Amino acid sequence: MKKAICFLSILGFLQATAQDTPAEPKRQPGQYDTNKFSQMYDLMATPNMFRTASGAPGPAYYQQQADYKMNIELDDKNTKLYGTETITYHNNAPEGLEYLWLQLDQNQKDRASKSPLVDSQKM
């Protein structure tokens, strides 16, 4: 009788733990889903006016345009570069722009550059 009770207890315990499967962990954004049967909603873009389902440009797609005109003079003797540049920006968007971001980078190789003062290890 004790063997039967022990056997049934072990069988009940095994059955209870076998049913307790852990829940699938939630995916982080950008993490690849390995489930072959998952839906593609978050992987494929929904077609709209700007992009088709294949990713090709749609009827309302537009690109901005910038034309550059540069007059450059190279001074080999003094290892210097002189020049001027004119940037003509064309806003092809249907609405106006509130501001235009223009990024100018410094010459990091110049002796007067402040780049060595920045410690990138602390960023």
N, CA, C and O atoms as CSV, one atom per row, in Angstrom:
chain,resi,resn,atom,element,x,y,z
A,1,MET,N,N,0.816,-1.187,0.000
A,1,MET,CA,C,0.000,0.000,0.000
A,1,MET,C,C,0.864,1.258,0.000
A,1,MET,O,O,0.554,2.232,-0.685
A,2,LYS,N,N,1.964,1.229,0.784
A,2,LYS,CA,C,2.858,2.378,0.829
A,2,LYS,C,C,3.500,2.613,-0.528
A,2,LYS,O,O,3.704,3.757,-0.934
A,3,LYS,N,N,3.826,1.511,-1.242
A,3,LYS,CA,C,4.432,1.638,-2.571
A,3,LYS,C,C,3.460,2.316,-3.535
A,3,LYS,O,O,3.870,3.147,-4.346
A,4,ALA,N,N,2.190,1.971,-3.452
A,4,ALA,CA,C,1.181,2.549,-4.340
A,4,ALA,C,C,1.001,4.037,-4.054
A,4,ALA,O,O,0.895,4.836,-4.984
A,5,ILE,N,N,0.966,4.415,-2.781
A,5,ILE,CA,C,0.820,5.828,-2.416
A,5,ILE,C,C,2.048,6.613,-2.864
A,5,ILE,O,O,1.931,7.717,-3.395
A,6,CYS,N,N,3.211,6.040,-2.648
A,6,CYS,CA,C,4.459,6.702,-3.062
A,6,CYS,C,C,4.494,6.860,-4.586
A,6,CYS,O,O,4.864,7.914,-5.104
A,7,PHE,N,N,4.102,5.791,-5.293
A,7,PHE,CA,C,4.093,5.830,-6.755
A,7,PHE,C,C,3.110,6.876,-7.268
A,7,PHE,O,O,3.434,7.635,-8.183
A,8,LEU,N,N,1.912,6.923,-6.687
A,8,LEU,CA,C,0.909,7.897,-7.111
A,8,LEU,C,C,1.341,9.324,-6.779
A,8,LEU,O,O,1.060,10.254,-7.535
A,9,SER,N,N,2.020,9.495,-5.654
A,9,SER,CA,C,2.519,10.829,-5.286
A,9,SER,C,C,3.564,11.313,-6.287
A,9,SER,O,O,3.526,12.457,-6.740
A,10,ILE,N,N,4.493,10.425,-6.623
A,10,ILE,CA,C,5.533,10.785,-7.598
A,10,ILE,C,C,4.907,11.053,-8.960
A,10,ILE,O,O,5.284,12.011,-9.635
A,11,LEU,N,N,3.961,10.226,-9.369
A,11,LEU,CA,C,3.283,10.405,-10.648
A,11,LEU,C,C,2.520,11.724,-10.679
A,11,LEU,O,O,2.554,12.431,-11.687
A,12,GLY,N,N,1.838,12.065,-9.602
A,12,GLY,CA,C,1.112,13.335,-9.526
A,12,GLY,C,C,2.053,14.530,-9.574
A,12,GLY,O,O,1.762,15.532,-10.228
A,13,PHE,N,N,3.185,14.421,-8.877
A,13,PHE,CA,C,4.174,15.501,-8.885
A,13,PHE,C,C,4.743,15.705,-10.291
A,13,PHE,O,O,4.860,16.837,-10.760
A,14,LEU,N,N,5.095,14.607,-10.959
A,14,LEU,CA,C,5.645,14.709,-12.315
A,14,LEU,C,C,4.630,15.292,-13.289
A,14,LEU,O,O,4.981,16.089,-14.160
A,15,GLN,N,N,3.375,14.894,-13.138
A,15,GLN,CA,C,2.338,15.417,-14.025
A,15,GLN,C,C,2.128,16.915,-13.791
A,15,GLN,O,O,1.938,17.674,-14.741
A,16,ALA,N,N,2.161,17.334,-12.538
A,16,ALA,CA,C,1.956,18.752,-12.217
A,16,ALA,C,C,3.110,19.606,-12.738
A,16,ALA,O,O,2.884,20.703,-13.249
A,17,THR,N,N,4.329,19.120,-12.614
A,17,THR,CA,C,5.478,19.910,-13.083
A,17,THR,C,C,5.600,19.874,-14.597
A,17,THR,O,O,6.129,20.814,-15.188
A,18,ALA,N,N,5.127,18.820,-15.237
A,18,ALA,CA,C,5.195,18.746,-16.699
A,18,ALA,C,C,4.270,19.772,-17.339
A,18,ALA,O,O,4.571,20.278,-18.420
A,19,GLN,N,N,3.161,20.088,-16.701
A,19,GLN,CA,C,2.215,21.059,-17.232
A,19,GLN,C,C,2.663,22.495,-17.010
A,19,GLN,O,O,2.168,23.409,-17.670
A,20,ASP,N,N,3.584,22.699,-16.100
A,20,ASP,CA,C,4.036,24.046,-15.744
A,20,ASP,C,C,5.194,24.464,-16.657
A,20,ASP,O,O,6.347,24.502,-16.228
A,21,THR,N,N,4.878,24.775,-17.910
A,21,THR,CA,C,5.921,25.233,-18.834
A,21,THR,C,C,6.079,26.739,-18.685
A,21,THR,O,O,5.090,27.458,-18.544
A,22,PRO,N,N,7.302,27.213,-18.716
A,22,PRO,CA,C,7.506,28.664,-18.560
A,22,PRO,C,C,6.925,29.431,-19.741
A,22,PRO,O,O,6.923,28.951,-20.875
A,23,ALA,N,N,6.435,30.623,-19.453
A,23,ALA,CA,C,5.875,31.475,-20.506
A,23,ALA,C,C,6.989,31.929,-21.441
A,23,ALA,O,O,8.142,32.062,-21.033
A,24,GLU,N,N,6.628,32.165,-22.703
A,24,GLU,CA,C,7.607,32.644,-23.675
A,24,GLU,C,C,8.106,34.021,-23.264
A,24,GLU,O,O,7.301,34.904,-22.966
A,25,PRO,N,N,9.408,34.218,-23.241
A,25,PRO,CA,C,9.907,35.546,-22.854
A,25,PRO,C,C,9.499,36.595,-23.881
A,25,PRO,O,O,9.432,36.314,-25.077
A,26,LYS,N,N,9.226,37.817,-23.396
A,26,LYS,CA,C,8.842,38.900,-24.303
A,26,LYS,C,C,10.042,39.322,-25.125
A,26,LYS,O,O,11.159,39.429,-24.618
A,27,ARG,N,N,9.790,39.560,-26.403
A,27,ARG,CA,C,10.856,40.005,-27.296
A,27,ARG,C,C,11.152,41.470,-27.073
A,27,ARG,O,O,10.249,42.279,-26.862
A,28,GLN,N,N,12.419,41.796,-27.122
A,28,GLN,CA,C,12.847,43.184,-27.071
A,28,GLN,C,C,12.743,43.762,-28.482
A,28,GLN,O,O,12.859,43.016,-29.455
A,29,PRO,N,N,12.526,45.071,-28.618
A,29,PRO,CA,C,12.480,45.676,-29.956
A,29,PRO,C,C,13.783,45.413,-30.704
A,29,PRO,O,O,14.871,45.600,-30.160
A,30,GLY,N,N,13.663,44.985,-31.937
A,30,GLY,CA,C,14.831,44.705,-32.768
A,30,GLY,C,C,15.349,43.287,-32.619
A,30,GLY,O,O,16.269,42.897,-33.338
A,31,GLN,N,N,14.792,42.508,-31.715
A,31,GLN,CA,C,15.243,41.137,-31.509
A,31,GLN,C,C,14.559,40.239,-32.529
A,31,GLN,O,O,13.358,40.372,-32.763
A,32,TYR,N,N,15.306,39.331,-33.135
A,32,TYR,CA,C,14.780,38.446,-34.163
A,32,TYR,C,C,13.903,37.365,-33.534
A,32,TYR,O,O,14.282,36.760,-32.531
A,33,ASP,N,N,12.746,37.127,-34.115
A,33,ASP,CA,C,11.826,36.108,-33.632
A,33,ASP,C,C,12.095,34.821,-34.404
A,33,ASP,O,O,12.009,34.802,-35.632
A,34,THR,N,N,12.418,33.750,-33.692
A,34,THR,CA,C,12.745,32.489,-34.355
A,34,THR,C,C,11.525,31.612,-34.595
A,34,THR,O,O,11.660,30.524,-35.154
A,35,ASN,N,N,10.342,32.050,-34.191
A,35,ASN,CA,C,9.125,31.281,-34.385
A,35,ASN,C,C,8.742,31.317,-35.864
A,35,ASN,O,O,8.475,32.382,-36.420
A,36,LYS,N,N,8.717,30.138,-36.496
A,36,LYS,CA,C,8.402,30.064,-37.927
A,36,LYS,C,C,6.974,30.491,-38.245
A,36,LYS,O,O,6.682,30.884,-39.375
A,37,PHE,N,N,6.095,30.419,-37.274
A,37,PHE,CA,C,4.688,30.680,-37.522
A,37,PHE,C,C,4.231,32.048,-37.022
A,37,PHE,O,O,3.034,32.333,-37.006
A,38,SER,N,N,5.170,32.891,-36.616
A,38,SER,CA,C,4.777,34.211,-36.110
A,38,SER,C,C,4.323,35.107,-37.261
A,38,SER,O,O,4.725,34.915,-38.409
A,39,GLN,N,N,3.492,36.076,-36.941
A,39,GLN,CA,C,3.007,37.016,-37.942
A,39,GLN,C,C,4.113,37.999,-38.312
A,39,GLN,O,O,5.019,38.244,-37.514
A,40,MET,N,N,4.046,38.550,-39.490
A,40,MET,CA,C,5.099,39.415,-40.008
A,40,MET,C,C,4.794,40.901,-39.816
A,40,MET,O,O,5.486,41.740,-40.393
A,41,TYR,N,N,3.783,41.249,-39.025
A,41,TYR,CA,C,3.365,42.643,-38.902
A,41,TYR,C,C,4.492,43.562,-38.449
A,41,TYR,O,O,4.658,44.656,-38.988
A,42,ASP,N,N,5.267,43.121,-37.459
A,42,ASP,CA,C,6.314,43.995,-36.948
A,42,ASP,C,C,7.605,43.902,-37.744
A,42,ASP,O,O,8.497,44.728,-37.555
A,43,LEU,N,N,7.730,42.921,-38.627
A,43,LEU,CA,C,8.941,42.789,-39.436
A,43,LEU,C,C,8.806,43.470,-40.796
A,43,LEU,O,O,9.785,43.991,-41.331
A,44,MET,N,N,7.623,43.467,-41.341
A,44,MET,CA,C,7.383,44.064,-42.656
A,44,MET,C,C,6.627,45.376,-42.476
A,44,MET,O,O,5.706,45.473,-41.666
A,45,ALA,N,N,7.022,46.356,-43.227
A,45,ALA,CA,C,6.362,47.661,-43.137
A,45,ALA,C,C,4.964,47.585,-43.745
A,45,ALA,O,O,4.746,46.911,-44.753
A,46,THR,N,N,4.043,48.271,-43.130
A,46,THR,CA,C,2.694,48.358,-43.665
A,46,THR,C,C,2.715,49.333,-44.837
A,46,THR,O,O,3.224,50.444,-44.691
A,47,PRO,N,N,2.178,48.954,-45.988
A,47,PRO,CA,C,2.191,49.876,-47.128
A,47,PRO,C,C,1.418,51.154,-46.813
A,47,PRO,O,O,0.380,51.119,-46.151
A,48,ASN,N,N,1.935,52.274,-47.294
A,48,ASN,CA,C,1.266,53.560,-47.109
A,48,ASN,C,C,1.561,54.443,-48.315
A,48,ASN,O,O,2.050,53.952,-49.333
A,49,MET,N,N,1.270,55.736,-48.216
A,49,MET,CA,C,1.465,56.640,-49.361
A,49,MET,C,C,2.946,56.820,-49.701
A,49,MET,O,O,3.289,57.130,-50.842
A,50,PHE,N,N,3.819,56.627,-48.718
A,50,PHE,CA,C,5.237,56.891,-48.922
A,50,PHE,C,C,6.014,55.649,-49.340
A,50,PHE,O,O,7.003,55.762,-50.065
A,51,ARG,N,N,5.591,54.468,-48.899
A,51,ARG,CA,C,6.257,53.210,-49.235
A,51,ARG,C,C,5.229,52.149,-49.585
A,51,ARG,O,O,4.181,52.046,-48.947
A,52,THR,N,N,5.542,51.358,-50.611
A,52,THR,CA,C,4.684,50.234,-50.963
A,52,THR,C,C,5.044,49.055,-50.067
A,52,THR,O,O,5.972,49.155,-49.264
A,53,ALA,N,N,4.329,47.943,-50.190
A,53,ALA,CA,C,4.602,46.764,-49.370
A,53,ALA,C,C,5.989,46.201,-49.647
A,53,ALA,O,O,6.597,45.603,-48.760
A,54,SER,N,N,6.495,46.380,-50.851
A,54,SER,CA,C,7.834,45.881,-51.182
A,54,SER,C,C,8.936,46.803,-50.682
A,54,SER,O,O,10.112,46.441,-50.715
A,55,GLY,N,N,8.562,47.995,-50.218
A,55,GLY,CA,C,9.563,48.957,-49.766
A,55,GLY,C,C,9.915,49.989,-50.816
A,55,GLY,O,O,10.687,50.909,-50.548
A,56,ALA,N,N,9.359,49.849,-52.009
A,56,ALA,CA,C,9.625,50.808,-53.084
A,56,ALA,C,C,8.910,52.127,-52.787
A,56,ALA,O,O,7.933,52.142,-52.039
A,57,PRO,N,N,9.383,53.225,-53.361
A,57,PRO,CA,C,8.726,54.518,-53.133
A,57,PRO,C,C,7.270,54.510,-53.592
A,57,PRO,O,O,6.943,53.967,-54.647
A,58,GLY,N,N,6.401,55.120,-52.783
A,58,GLY,CA,C,4.988,55.233,-53.111
A,58,GLY,C,C,4.690,56.553,-53.799
A,58,GLY,O,O,5.616,57.305,-54.104
A,59,PRO,N,N,3.410,56.860,-54.055
A,59,PRO,CA,C,3.049,58.072,-54.800
A,59,PRO,C,C,3.378,59.376,-54.069
A,59,PRO,O,O,3.584,60.397,-54.725
A,60,ALA,N,N,3.432,59.376,-52.740
A,60,ALA,CA,C,3.720,60.612,-51.997
A,60,ALA,C,C,5.169,60.674,-51.510
A,60,ALA,O,O,5.511,61.521,-50.684
A,61,TYR,N,N,6.021,59.775,-52.021
A,61,TYR,CA,C,7.425,59.737,-51.588
A,61,TYR,C,C,8.183,60.927,-52.163
A,61,TYR,O,O,7.960,61.314,-53.310
A,62,TYR,N,N,9.067,61.499,-51.380
A,62,TYR,CA,C,9.907,62.599,-51.854
A,62,TYR,C,C,11.265,62.507,-51.175
A,62,TYR,O,O,11.399,61.883,-50.123
A,63,GLN,N,N,12.266,63.127,-51.776
A,63,GLN,CA,C,13.598,63.207,-51.196
A,63,GLN,C,C,14.041,64.655,-51.181
A,63,GLN,O,O,13.705,65.433,-52.074
A,64,GLN,N,N,14.793,65.004,-50.162
A,64,GLN,CA,C,15.364,66.343,-50.108
A,64,GLN,C,C,16.580,66.388,-51.035
A,64,GLN,O,O,17.139,65.352,-51.394
A,65,GLN,N,N,16.978,67.595,-51.412
A,65,GLN,CA,C,18.091,67.738,-52.344
A,65,GLN,C,C,18.972,68.892,-51.889
A,65,GLN,O,O,18.481,69.933,-51.453
A,66,ALA,N,N,20.273,68.692,-51.998
A,66,ALA,CA,C,21.235,69.756,-51.703
A,66,ALA,C,C,22.272,69.768,-52.816
A,66,ALA,O,O,22.847,68.733,-53.150
A,67,ASP,N,N,22.507,70.943,-53.386
A,67,ASP,CA,C,23.528,71.111,-54.423
A,67,ASP,C,C,24.726,71.817,-53.804
A,67,ASP,O,O,24.571,72.811,-53.094
A,68,TYR,N,N,25.919,71.300,-54.074
A,68,TYR,CA,C,27.146,71.848,-53.504
A,68,TYR,C,C,28.005,72.440,-54.614
A,68,TYR,O,O,28.241,71.794,-55.635
A,69,LYS,N,N,28.469,73.662,-54.415
A,69,LYS,CA,C,29.417,74.289,-55.333
A,69,LYS,C,C,30.641,74.657,-54.492
A,69,LYS,O,O,30.550,75.476,-53.577
A,70,MET,N,N,31.786,74.046,-54.809
A,70,MET,CA,C,32.995,74.247,-54.013
A,70,MET,C,C,34.112,74.812,-54.880
A,70,MET,O,O,34.358,74.329,-55.985
A,71,ASN,N,N,34.778,75.828,-54.374
A,71,ASN,CA,C,35.979,76.388,-54.991
A,71,ASN,C,C,37.122,76.125,-54.019
A,71,ASN,O,O,37.200,76.739,-52.955
A,72,ILE,N,N,37.996,75.218,-54.390
A,72,ILE,CA,C,39.053,74.760,-53.492
A,72,ILE,C,C,40.417,75.080,-54.094
A,72,ILE,O,O,40.627,74.932,-55.298
A,73,GLU,N,N,41.336,75.518,-53.248
A,73,GLU,CA,C,42.716,75.783,-53.661
A,73,GLU,C,C,43.642,75.009,-52.727
A,73,GLU,O,O,43.540,75.114,-51.505
A,74,LEU,N,N,44.537,74.237,-53.314
A,74,LEU,CA,C,45.484,73.434,-52.548
A,74,LEU,C,C,46.844,74.110,-52.571
A,74,LEU,O,O,47.392,74.377,-53.641
A,75,ASP,N,N,47.386,74.385,-51.403
A,75,ASP,CA,C,48.719,74.979,-51.263
A,75,ASP,C,C,49.661,73.857,-50.835
A,75,ASP,O,O,49.785,73.550,-49.649
A,76,ASP,N,N,50.328,73.244,-51.831
A,76,ASP,CA,C,51.229,72.122,-51.545
A,76,ASP,C,C,52.427,72.545,-50.708
A,76,ASP,O,O,52.867,71.815,-49.820
A,77,LYS,N,N,52.944,73.721,-51.001
A,77,LYS,CA,C,54.160,74.178,-50.326
A,77,LYS,C,C,53.942,74.303,-48.814
A,77,LYS,O,O,54.791,73.883,-48.027
A,78,ASN,N,N,52.815,74.873,-48.413
A,78,ASN,CA,C,52.526,75.073,-46.990
A,78,ASN,C,C,51.568,74.020,-46.423
A,78,ASN,O,O,51.127,74.126,-45.278
A,79,THR,N,N,51.256,73.021,-47.217
A,79,THR,CA,C,50.300,71.953,-46.853
A,79,THR,C,C,49.019,72.519,-46.240
A,79,THR,O,O,48.608,72.162,-45.136
A,80,LYS,N,N,48.412,73.416,-47.010
A,80,LYS,CA,C,47.158,74.052,-46.573
A,80,LYS,C,C,46.106,73.879,-47.658
A,80,LYS,O,O,46.413,73.673,-48.832
A,81,LEU,N,N,44.889,73.969,-47.235
A,81,LEU,CA,C,43.747,73.865,-48.138
A,81,LEU,C,C,42.852,75.068,-47.880
A,81,LEU,O,O,42.461,75.325,-46.741
A,82,TYR,N,N,42.528,75.803,-48.933
A,82,TYR,CA,C,41.670,76.987,-48.834
A,82,TYR,C,C,40.460,76.777,-49.729
A,82,TYR,O,O,40.550,76.106,-50.757
A,83,GLY,N,N,39.356,77.338,-49.348
A,83,GLY,CA,C,38.210,77.203,-50.224
A,83,GLY,C,C,36.951,77.838,-49.680
A,83,GLY,O,O,36.862,78.241,-48.521
A,84,THR,N,N,35.982,77.906,-50.575
A,84,THR,CA,C,34.645,78.365,-50.227
A,84,THR,C,C,33.649,77.351,-50.760
A,84,THR,O,O,33.927,76.609,-51.702
A,85,GLU,N,N,32.495,77.340,-50.137
A,85,GLU,CA,C,31.465,76.397,-50.558
A,85,GLU,C,C,30.109,77.074,-50.461
A,85,GLU,O,O,29.825,77.806,-49.513
A,86,THR,N,N,29.278,76.813,-51.462
A,86,THR,CA,C,27.898,77.290,-51.453
A,86,THR,C,C,26.993,76.068,-51.498
A,86,THR,O,O,27.112,75.223,-52.385
A,87,ILE,N,N,26.086,75.986,-50.528
A,87,ILE,CA,C,25.128,74.882,-50.485
A,87,ILE,C,C,23.753,75.452,-50.812
A,87,ILE,O,O,23.269,76.360,-50.136
A,88,THR,N,N,23.132,74.911,-51.851
A,88,THR,CA,C,21.768,75.297,-52.208
A,88,THR,C,C,20.853,74.144,-51.827
A,88,THR,O,O,20.957,73.047,-52.375
A,89,TYR,N,N,19.957,74.404,-50.884
A,89,TYR,CA,C,19.064,73.365,-50.379
A,89,TYR,C,C,17.693,73.506,-51.023
A,89,TYR,O,O,17.129,74.599,-51.075
A,90,HIS,N,N,17.164,72.393,-51.509
A,90,HIS,CA,C,15.841,72.366,-52.141
A,90,HIS,C,C,14.903,71.543,-51.252
A,90,HIS,O,O,15.116,70.345,-51.065
A,91,ASN,N,N,13.886,72.175,-50.714
A,91,ASN,CA,C,12.907,71.474,-49.889
A,91,ASN,C,C,11.841,70.880,-50.808
A,91,ASN,O,O,10.998,71.604,-51.337
A,92,ASN,N,N,11.884,69.568,-50.995
A,92,ASN,CA,C,10.907,68.885,-51.845
A,92,ASN,C,C,9.718,68.357,-51.053
A,92,ASN,O,O,8.847,67.694,-51.616
A,93,ALA,N,N,9.672,68.639,-49.771
A,93,ALA,CA,C,8.558,68.191,-48.935
A,93,ALA,C,C,7.329,69.049,-49.216
A,93,ALA,O,O,7.464,70.213,-49.593
A,94,PRO,N,N,6.144,68.494,-49.040
A,94,PRO,CA,C,4.934,69.287,-49.266
A,94,PRO,C,C,4.733,70.387,-48.221
A,94,PRO,O,O,3.991,71.336,-48.473
A,95,GLU,N,N,5.368,70.282,-47.069
A,95,GLU,CA,C,5.243,71.323,-46.046
A,95,GLU,C,C,6.586,72.030,-45.858
A,95,GLU,O,O,7.638,71.498,-46.211
A,96,GLY,N,N,6.529,73.221,-45.304
A,96,GLY,CA,C,7.743,73.992,-45.077
A,96,GLY,C,C,8.553,73.462,-43.907
A,96,GLY,O,O,8.039,72.728,-43.062
A,97,LEU,N,N,9.819,73.840,-43.864
A,97,LEU,CA,C,10.698,73.433,-42.773
A,97,LEU,C,C,10.788,74.546,-41.738
A,97,LEU,O,O,10.893,75.720,-42.091
A,98,GLU,N,N,10.749,74.181,-40.473
A,98,GLU,CA,C,10.906,75.168,-39.406
A,98,GLU,C,C,12.373,75.519,-39.207
A,98,GLU,O,O,12.696,76.652,-38.850
A,99,TYR,N,N,13.261,74.561,-39.433
A,99,TYR,CA,C,14.694,74.816,-39.304
A,99,TYR,C,C,15.449,73.835,-40.195
A,99,TYR,O,O,14.893,72.830,-40.637
A,100,LEU,N,N,16.698,74.131,-40.447
A,100,LEU,CA,C,17.571,73.275,-41.244
A,100,LEU,C,C,18.818,73.006,-40.418
A,100,LEU,O,O,19.477,73.939,-39.961
A,101,TRP,N,N,19.141,71.738,-40.228
A,101,TRP,CA,C,20.294,71.347,-39.428
A,101,TRP,C,C,21.515,71.271,-40.335
A,101,TRP,O,O,21.512,70.569,-41.346
A,102,LEU,N,N,22.550,72.000,-39.960
A,102,LEU,CA,C,23.803,71.988,-40.707
A,102,LEU,C,C,24.912,71.675,-39.725
A,102,LEU,O,O,25.106,72.407,-38.755
A,103,GLN,N,N,25.639,70.600,-39.961
A,103,GLN,CA,C,26.696,70.186,-39.040
A,103,GLN,C,C,28.052,70.458,-39.667
A,103,GLN,O,O,28.351,69.983,-40.763
A,104,LEU,N,N,28.863,71.222,-38.964
A,104,LEU,CA,C,30.217,71.539,-39.406
A,104,LEU,C,C,31.190,70.877,-38.439
A,104,LEU,O,O,31.146,71.133,-37.235
A,105,ASP,N,N,32.057,70.037,-38.957
A,105,ASP,CA,C,33.030,69.345,-38.118
A,105,ASP,C,C,34.363,70.070,-38.162
A,105,ASP,O,O,34.751,70.619,-39.194
A,106,GLN,N,N,35.052,70.068,-37.045
A,106,GLN,CA,C,36.340,70.742,-36.987
A,106,GLN,C,C,37.437,69.848,-37.552
A,106,GLN,O,O,37.276,68.633,-37.668
A,107,ASN,N,N,38.540,70.470,-37.896
A,107,ASN,CA,C,39.702,69.746,-38.375
A,107,ASN,C,C,40.413,69.147,-37.164
A,107,ASN,O,O,41.086,69.863,-36.422
A,108,GLN,N,N,40.269,67.863,-36.967
A,108,GLN,CA,C,40.831,67.216,-35.785
A,108,GLN,C,C,42.352,67.087,-35.851
A,108,GLN,O,O,42.995,66.873,-34.823
A,109,LYS,N,N,42.932,67.214,-37.035
A,109,LYS,CA,C,44.388,67.081,-37.185
A,109,LYS,C,C,45.118,68.408,-36.983
A,109,LYS,O,O,46.344,68.424,-36.883
A,110,ASP,N,N,44.385,69.518,-36.922
A,110,ASP,CA,C,45.010,70.824,-36.742
A,110,ASP,C,C,45.627,70.925,-35.346
A,110,ASP,O,O,45.072,70.410,-34.376
A,111,ARG,N,N,46.782,71.594,-35.255
A,111,ARG,CA,C,47.454,71.740,-33.954
A,111,ARG,C,C,46.602,72.541,-32.970
A,111,ARG,O,O,46.687,72.328,-31.760
A,112,ALA,N,N,45.785,73.458,-33.480
A,112,ALA,CA,C,44.941,74.291,-32.614
A,112,ALA,C,C,43.592,73.628,-32.303
A,112,ALA,O,O,42.739,74.230,-31.651
A,113,SER,N,N,43.405,72.400,-32.768
A,113,SER,CA,C,42.129,71.714,-32.566
A,113,SER,C,C,41.897,71.412,-31.091
A,113,SER,O,O,42.833,71.136,-30.341
A,114,LYS,N,N,40.644,71.470,-30.696
A,114,LYS,CA,C,40.280,71.154,-29.319
A,114,LYS,C,C,39.912,69.671,-29.160
A,114,LYS,O,O,39.546,69.245,-28.065
A,115,SER,N,N,40.003,68.893,-30.226
A,115,SER,CA,C,39.652,67.471,-30.169
A,115,SER,C,C,40.459,66.688,-29.141
A,115,SER,O,O,39.883,65.850,-28.446
A,116,PRO,N,N,41.781,66.922,-29.008
A,116,PRO,CA,C,42.522,66.156,-27.988
A,116,PRO,C,C,42.062,66.431,-26.559
A,116,PRO,O,O,42.327,65.629,-25.664
A,117,LEU,N,N,41.377,67.554,-26.330
A,117,LEU,CA,C,40.908,67.875,-24.983
A,117,LEU,C,C,39.701,67.031,-24.575
A,117,LEU,O,O,39.383,66.927,-23.390
A,118,VAL,N,N,39.037,66.435,-25.551
A,118,VAL,CA,C,37.867,65.606,-25.270
A,118,VAL,C,C,38.335,64.180,-25.028
A,118,VAL,O,O,38.992,63.583,-25.881
A,119,ASP,N,N,38.001,63.640,-23.877
A,119,ASP,CA,C,38.372,62.264,-23.550
A,119,ASP,C,C,37.193,61.366,-23.902
A,119,ASP,O,O,36.199,61.334,-23.175
A,120,SER,N,N,37.294,60.637,-25.011
A,120,SER,CA,C,36.178,59.805,-25.470
A,120,SER,C,C,35.966,58.594,-24.568
A,120,SER,O,O,34.909,57.965,-24.636
A,121,GLN,N,N,36.936,58.250,-23.729
A,121,GLN,CA,C,36.780,57.105,-22.830
A,121,GLN,C,C,35.760,57.378,-21.727
A,121,GLN,O,O,35.197,56.440,-21.163
A,122,LYS,N,N,35.515,58.652,-21.414
A,122,LYS,CA,C,34.587,59.005,-20.338
A,122,LYS,C,C,33.163,59.178,-20.835
A,122,LYS,O,O,32.266,59.428,-20.029
A,123,MET,N,N,32.925,59.053,-22.127
A,123,MET,CA,C,31.584,59.253,-22.680
A,123,MET,C,C,30.717,58.057,-22.422
A,123,MET,O,O,29.550,58.044,-22.816
